[in-house]
Amino acid sequence: MGYQDQNQCVMEAGGMYRVSGLFSADDLMGIASGIAVQALNQRKDLKLADPDVVRTYLLSWLGNRKAEVFGCLFLDNNHRLLHVGELFFGTIDKASVHPREVVRECLKHNAAAVIFVHNHPSGVPEPSQADERITQKLKDSLNLIDVRVLDHFVVGVDAMVSFAERGLL
C-alpha cells in the first residue's frame, strides 16, 4: 500500500478539516480548491455583489490549477449564490466552452444572473481575444432567457482580472 492510499481529508463537525497522510503541494492545492467550491456551495445566502468577496473565493478555487477550468456562479435576483459549478475542463492553454450548456445550467439552477470564471494556468490573468469573444457569445445567448451576466473573472496564480471593472462587458 502506497502513501497515496493512506491520505485522507475529512470534514469534521464545525466545518474543520482533518488531514492525515503525505501530500504533495499539488495535492494540497487540489484539496484547497475542492474546499473552496464546497464552501461556496454551502453558503446559499452569500450575496456576491462585492468583487472583493468573489476574488477571495476564486483565487482559492482556481488559482493553482494546472489546466484551464471554466465555471459559473449562479445567482438569484438579489445576487445571492444559488450554486457554483465547474462546467468545462481544458488543457494548459484553453478550454472549449459551449453556450448551450451554460444556458442549460442557468435554467437548471433557476439563475437570474451569472458570474463566469476561468483560470489561466500560465498564472497571467490577462484576458485573451478568445476570452472576450466567448464572453460576448455567452452574454448574447443568456440575454435570450433573461439571465444577466454580471462579470467574468480570469484567475491567475495570485491575481485576477474582472471584465466588468475593465469595461469589457
C-alpha positions as a LaTeX table, in Angstrom:
\begin{tabular}{lrrr}
\hline
Residue & $x$ (\AA) & $y$ (\AA) & $z$ (\AA) \\
\hline
Met1 & 0.00 & 0.00 & 0.00 \\
Gly2 & 1.49 & 3.35 & $-1.05$ \\
Tyr3 & 1.26 & 6.68 & 0.72 \\
Gln4 & $-1.49$ & 7.81 & $-1.67$ \\
Asp5 & $-3.81$ & 5.11 & $-0.33$ \\
Gln6 & $-3.39$ & 6.36 & 3.26 \\
Asn7 & $-4.09$ & 10.06 & 2.55 \\
Gln8 & $-7.29$ & 11.49 & 3.98 \\
Cys9 & $-9.03$ & 14.82 & 4.17 \\
Val10 & $-12.19$ & 14.67 & 6.25 \\
Met11 & $-14.56$ & 17.47 & 7.22 \\
Glu12 & $-15.23$ & 17.36 & 10.96 \\
Ala13 & $-18.00$ & 19.00 & 12.97 \\
Gly14 & $-17.98$ & 22.77 & 12.91 \\
Gly15 & $-16.53$ & 22.97 & 9.41 \\
Met16 & $-12.99$ & 21.99 & 10.46 \\
Tyr17 & $-10.91$ & 19.67 & 8.28 \\
Arg18 & $-8.70$ & 16.84 & 9.45 \\
Val19 & $-5.87$ & 15.99 & 7.05 \\
Ser20 & $-3.66$ & 12.95 & 7.50 \\
Gly21 & $-1.07$ & 11.35 & 5.27 \\
Leu22 & 1.60 & 12.66 & 2.95 \\
Phe23 & 0.59 & 15.13 & 0.26 \\
Ser24 & 2.47 & 16.93 & $-2.48$ \\
Ala25 & 1.98 & 20.68 & $-2.87$ \\
Asp26 & $-0.22$ & 19.97 & $-5.91$ \\
Asp27 & $-2.34$ & 17.56 & $-3.85$ \\
Leu28 & $-2.83$ & 20.20 & $-1.15$ \\
Met29 & $-3.77$ & 22.83 & $-3.72$ \\
Gly30 & $-6.33$ & 20.41 & $-5.16$ \\
Ile31 & $-7.78$ & 19.84 & $-1.69$ \\
Ala32 & $-7.96$ & 23.61 & $-1.10$ \\
Ser33 & $-9.70$ & 24.07 & $-4.44$ \\
Gly34 & $-12.31$ & 21.46 & $-3.58$ \\
Ile35 & $-12.88$ & 23.00 & $-0.16$ \\
Ala36 & $-13.36$ & 26.45 & $-1.75$ \\
Val37 & $-16.10$ & 25.10 & $-4.04$ \\
Gln38 & $-17.76$ & 23.28 & $-1.13$ \\
Ala39 & $-17.62$ & 26.44 & 0.99 \\
Leu40 & $-19.27$ & 28.48 & $-1.75$ \\
Asn41 & $-21.99$ & 25.91 & $-2.38$ \\
Gln42 & $-22.79$ & 25.68 & 1.35 \\
Arg43 & $-23.28$ & 29.46 & 1.72 \\
Lys44 & $-26.57$ & 29.79 & $-0.11$ \\
Asp45 & $-27.35$ & 33.23 & 1.36 \\
Leu46 & $-23.97$ & 34.66 & 0.42 \\
Lys47 & $-24.53$ & 37.87 & $-1.52$ \\
Leu48 & $-21.95$ & 38.29 & $-4.28$ \\
Ala49 & $-22.29$ & 41.96 & $-5.12$ \\
Asp50 & $-18.77$ & 42.87 & $-3.92$ \\
Pro51 & $-15.98$ & 41.84 & $-6.33$ \\
Asp52 & $-13.51$ & 41.57 & $-3.41$ \\
Val53 & $-15.64$ & 38.85 & $-1.77$ \\
Val54 & $-15.73$ & 36.97 & $-5.06$ \\
Arg55 & $-11.95$ & 37.33 & $-5.52$ \\
Thr56 & $-11.21$ & 35.70 & $-2.17$ \\
Tyr57 & $-13.03$ & 32.51 & $-3.15$ \\
Leu58 & $-11.97$ & 32.42 & $-6.78$ \\
Leu59 & $-8.25$ & 32.60 & $-6.05$ \\
Ser60 & $-8.58$ & 29.64 & $-3.67$ \\
Trp61 & $-10.74$ & 27.73 & $-6.11$ \\
Leu62 & $-8.82$ & 28.17 & $-9.36$ \\
Gly63 & $-5.54$ & 29.98 & $-8.67$ \\
Asn64 & $-3.28$ & 26.94 & $-8.81$ \\
Arg65 & $-4.96$ & 24.64 & $-11.31$ \\
Lys66 & $-2.65$ & 23.06 & $-13.86$ \\
Ala67 & $-5.24$ & 23.06 & $-16.66$ \\
Glu68 & $-7.98$ & 25.51 & $-17.63$ \\
Val69 & $-11.31$ & 25.23 & $-15.86$ \\
Phe70 & $-14.38$ & 27.30 & $-16.76$ \\
Gly71 & $-17.02$ & 27.70 & $-14.11$ \\
Cys72 & $-20.08$ & 29.71 & $-13.20$ \\
Leu73 & $-21.52$ & 31.23 & $-10.08$ \\
Phe74 & $-25.30$ & 31.09 & $-10.47$ \\
Leu75 & $-27.16$ & 33.85 & $-8.63$ \\
Asp76 & $-30.74$ & 34.84 & $-7.85$ \\
Asn77 & $-32.31$ & 38.29 & $-8.45$ \\
Asn78 & $-30.66$ & 39.65 & $-5.31$ \\
His79 & $-27.24$ & 38.30 & $-6.33$ \\
Arg80 & $-27.32$ & 35.60 & $-3.67$ \\
Leu81 & $-25.46$ & 32.45 & $-4.54$ \\
Leu82 & $-27.57$ & 29.54 & $-5.79$ \\
His83 & $-24.83$ & 27.21 & $-7.00$ \\
Val84 & $-21.18$ & 27.07 & $-8.06$ \\
Gly85 & $-20.26$ & 24.76 & $-10.89$ \\
Glu86 & $-17.23$ & 23.70 & $-12.88$ \\
Leu87 & $-18.62$ & 23.29 & $-16.39$ \\
Phe88 & $-15.70$ & 22.82 & $-18.77$ \\
Phe89 & $-12.19$ & 21.43 & $-18.42$ \\
Gly90 & $-9.37$ & 22.04 & $-20.84$ \\
Thr91 & $-5.65$ & 21.88 & $-21.35$ \\
Ile92 & $-2.83$ & 24.14 & $-20.23$ \\
Asp93 & $-3.95$ & 26.96 & $-22.51$ \\
Lys94 & $-7.62$ & 26.54 & $-23.44$ \\
Ala95 & $-10.98$ & 25.06 & $-22.58$ \\
Ser96 & $-13.86$ & 24.64 & $-25.02$ \\
Val97 & $-16.91$ & 26.48 & $-23.70$ \\
His98 & $-20.35$ & 25.69 & $-25.15$ \\
Pro99 & $-23.07$ & 28.36 & $-24.73$ \\
Arg100 & $-25.82$ & 25.73 & $-24.97$ \\
Glu101 & $-24.52$ & 24.00 & $-21.83$ \\
Val102 & $-24.19$ & 27.29 & $-19.93$ \\
Val103 & $-27.81$ & 28.16 & $-20.82$ \\
Arg104 & $-28.90$ & 24.69 & $-19.68$ \\
Glu105 & $-27.14$ & 25.09 & $-16.32$ \\
Cys106 & $-28.66$ & 28.55 & $-15.78$ \\
Leu107 & $-32.13$ & 27.11 & $-16.35$ \\
Lys108 & $-31.38$ & 24.08 & $-14.16$ \\
His109 & $-30.44$ & 26.33 & $-11.21$ \\
Asn110 & $-33.13$ & 28.94 & $-11.97$ \\
Ala111 & $-30.48$ & 31.64 & $-12.14$ \\
Ala112 & $-31.37$ & 35.28 & $-12.75$ \\
Ala113 & $-27.70$ & 36.27 & $-13.03$ \\
Val114 & $-24.36$ & 34.60 & $-13.52$ \\
Ile115 & $-20.67$ & 35.29 & $-12.98$ \\
Phe116 & $-18.24$ & 33.47 & $-15.25$ \\
Val117 & $-14.81$ & 32.45 & $-14.08$ \\
His118 & $-11.91$ & 30.64 & $-15.62$ \\
Asn119 & $-8.25$ & 30.32 & $-14.85$ \\
His120 & $-5.09$ & 30.81 & $-16.87$ \\
Pro121 & $-2.66$ & 28.08 & $-15.77$ \\
Ser122 & 0.20 & 30.27 & $-17.00$ \\
Gly123 & $-0.53$ & 32.44 & $-13.96$ \\
Val124 & $-1.11$ & 35.55 & $-16.08$ \\
Pro125 & $-4.76$ & 36.64 & $-15.80$ \\
Glu126 & $-4.81$ & 38.90 & $-18.85$ \\
Pro127 & $-7.95$ & 38.13 & $-20.93$ \\
Ser128 & $-7.33$ & 36.92 & $-24.47$ \\
Gln129 & $-9.35$ & 37.89 & $-27.53$ \\
Ala130 & $-10.86$ & 34.39 & $-27.41$ \\
Asp131 & $-11.94$ & 35.08 & $-23.81$ \\
Glu132 & $-13.62$ & 38.31 & $-24.91$ \\
Arg133 & $-15.37$ & 36.59 & $-27.85$ \\
Ile134 & $-16.79$ & 33.71 & $-25.80$ \\
Thr135 & $-17.94$ & 36.12 & $-23.09$ \\
Gln136 & $-19.90$ & 38.12 & $-25.65$ \\
Lys137 & $-21.33$ & 34.95 & $-27.18$ \\
Leu138 & $-22.42$ & 33.72 & $-23.75$ \\
Lys139 & $-23.86$ & 37.11 & $-22.87$ \\
Asp140 & $-25.90$ & 37.16 & $-26.10$ \\
Ser141 & $-27.15$ & 33.61 & $-25.50$ \\
Leu142 & $-28.16$ & 34.28 & $-21.90$ \\
Asn143 & $-29.85$ & 37.53 & $-22.83$ \\
Leu144 & $-32.41$ & 35.44 & $-24.76$ \\
Ile145 & $-33.52$ & 33.81 & $-21.49$ \\
Asp146 & $-33.23$ & 36.99 & $-19.37$ \\
Val147 & $-30.15$ & 35.94 & $-17.39$ \\
Arg148 & $-27.80$ & 38.84 & $-16.65$ \\
Val149 & $-24.05$ & 38.40 & $-16.92$ \\
Leu150 & $-22.55$ & 40.35 & $-14.01$ \\
Asp151 & $-18.88$ & 39.64 & $-14.60$ \\
His152 & $-16.24$ & 37.31 & $-15.97$ \\
Phe153 & $-13.14$ & 36.81 & $-13.87$ \\
Val154 & $-9.88$ & 35.48 & $-15.30$ \\
Val155 & $-7.87$ & 33.97 & $-12.46$ \\
Gly156 & $-4.08$ & 33.77 & $-12.36$ \\
Val157 & $-1.91$ & 32.36 & $-9.59$ \\
Asp158 & $-2.18$ & 35.35 & $-7.27$ \\
Ala159 & $-4.22$ & 37.91 & $-9.18$ \\
Met160 & $-7.29$ & 38.15 & $-11.37$ \\
Val161 & $-8.93$ & 40.43 & $-13.90$ \\
Ser162 & $-12.60$ & 41.45 & $-13.84$ \\
Phe163 & $-14.23$ & 42.05 & $-17.23$ \\
Ala164 & $-16.76$ & 44.38 & $-15.56$ \\
Glu165 & $-14.03$ & 46.52 & $-14.00$ \\
Arg166 & $-12.23$ & 46.69 & $-17.34$ \\
Gly167 & $-15.40$ & 47.72 & $-19.17$ \\
Leu168 & $-15.37$ & 44.55 & $-21.30$ \\
Leu169 & $-18.97$ & 43.53 & $-20.64$ \\
\hline
\end{tabular}
